[in-house]
Amino acid sequence: MTKANNSFAVEIPSKQVDPNNFYKKELLNLIAKKYPELTVSGKVPPMVAHGVEYASHGNLLTFGTAKTHDVEWVERPSFACEKGYAPVYNLVKDWDKITNRLEKLYNELYPRGLRLSNGMDVEFHKNFVKVGYKRVSYDRVNVLSVRSLGFYLTNDDIVNMYFGIIR
């Protein structure tokens, strides 16, 4: 996984501002409900020793920056500067900016509506791909790279898959 164009980081507030990590919990709940395809460190494979549940006051949650997960965390905020992660949002003050950026990241990593070069619409669903009006289950597709819960398909893969199945 490479760094996403819409990657960003979020600073978890200090203990004085948010003693029970309420904002972090709410953000992770939002991700689980609205963006279930996003891979969260510690929640989905590959398993790590310390997932996002260990992130605490003053740490950063990173989105679209890690090699193995879409949502990860770093203990040292200066690490974000060293790696060039920007922007870094304040979880309390920038909630709307965070949710907007999260939507953009999600659409970048897991596009919903694509169109083939021949004009056919492609939609990705949990158990199948819809090409035009034809539904194709993922288990019938041989030319896929599986990434945790998501799949990568090129335009040529979709065309070959579609026309190979309807013949």
N, C-alpha and C positions, 0 to 999 in steps of 0.2 A: 504494500500500500504506500503510495506517495503522498506527500503533503497536498491537501486539497486547496483549491483556489480560495475558498471561503472559510479557511481555517481561522480559529481564534482561540483565545484563552479567557478564563473567568477566574477572578480572584475570590476565594472564599473569605467572607468577612471575619473580622477579629472576634475574639470571645466576648468582648464588651458589647459589640453590636448584635451578635447572633450567638448566644451561648449554647444553644441546642442544635446548631447547624440546620435550622429550619429551611433556610433558602436553598441550601445544597440538596436537601431531601426533596423539596418541591421541584427543583429543576430535574432531578433524576426521575421523579414520578412523572413529570411532563414528558420526558424522553421515553419512558417505558410505555406510556399510554398513546402518545401521538406519533412517535417515531420508533416503532418496535424493531425495525430493521437495523437501526444503528447498533453497532457492537460496542458494548460497555465493558471496560476492563473489570475483571472479577465476576462478571455475570455470565459471560459466554466464552467458549474456547477461543484461542488457547488460554488456558488458565494461568494466572499469575499469583505470586505469593501475596501481594497486597493490592487489591483492586480499589476502585473509587470510594468504597465504603470507608477506607482508611484515611482518605483525604480529610484534613481538618483545617482549623483556623490558620489563615495566612498562606495556605497551599493554593495551587492553581489547578483547575480542571481544564484540560486541553481538548479541543474539538477539531478533528481532521488533521492532526499532526503526527500521531503515533504510527508505527509500522504495522502493528497487529490489531489495534482497536480504533474505532471512530472516536470514542470518549475515553480519555486517559487522565491521569493526574501527575503532577510533579511536586516534589516537596520543596524545592528551592525556587522561589519566584525569580531569582536572578537567572535561572536556567532559561526562562522565556526570553530574556534579553539576549543571552548567548546564542540561542537558536534562531532568534529573529521572529518569534511568535508575536504577531500583532493582528488586530488590536487586543489589548487586555482589558476586559470589562469588569466593572464593579458589580457584584451579584445583587446588591441592594439597590443601587441607584440606576443601573442600566438594564433592568428586567426586560423592557420592551425591545431594546437593541439586541439583547441576547436572544430572545425568542425569534426576532426577525432574521438574525444571522443564522440561527439554528435551522430555520426553514430553508434558507438559501443553501446551507451546507447539505441538508438532507436531499434537496432537489438535485444538487450536484452529484452526490454519491449514489443516490437511488432514484434515477429519473423515472417519472411515471409515464409521460406521454412522449413517445418518439415516433418519427415518421421515416419509413424506408425511402430509398431513392426512387422507388416506383410509385410513391404516394400513399402506400398502405400505412395505417396507424398501427403502432405497437404499444401495448400496455402490459406492464409487469404486475402480476398478482402473487399472492403467497404461494400458491400451488401450481400456477400455470402462467404461460405467456399468451396473450391474445394478439394475433396478427390478423389485421382486418377483422373478419367475423369468425375466424377459426381459432379455437382454443387448443393449445398444445401444453401438455403437462411437462414439468421439468425432467421427469424420469425418462421421457421419450427423446430427450435431446442428448446427443453424444458429444457435441463440440462445445462444451462449456468449461469455464474455469470456475470452480466453486470457491467462494470466499465466505467462510463462516455461514451466514444465513443468506447471503446475496449471490448473484450470478453476474458474470460479465458476458455480454453478447455483442459482437460487432455487427454491423449492418449486413455483411456477407454471411455471417453465421445464421442470422435470422432468415435471410432470403433462402439459404440452402436448407435450413431446417423446415421452413414453411413449404417450399416446393417439393422437398423430399418426402414429407409426410402426406401431402395431398395427392401424390402420384399413385 
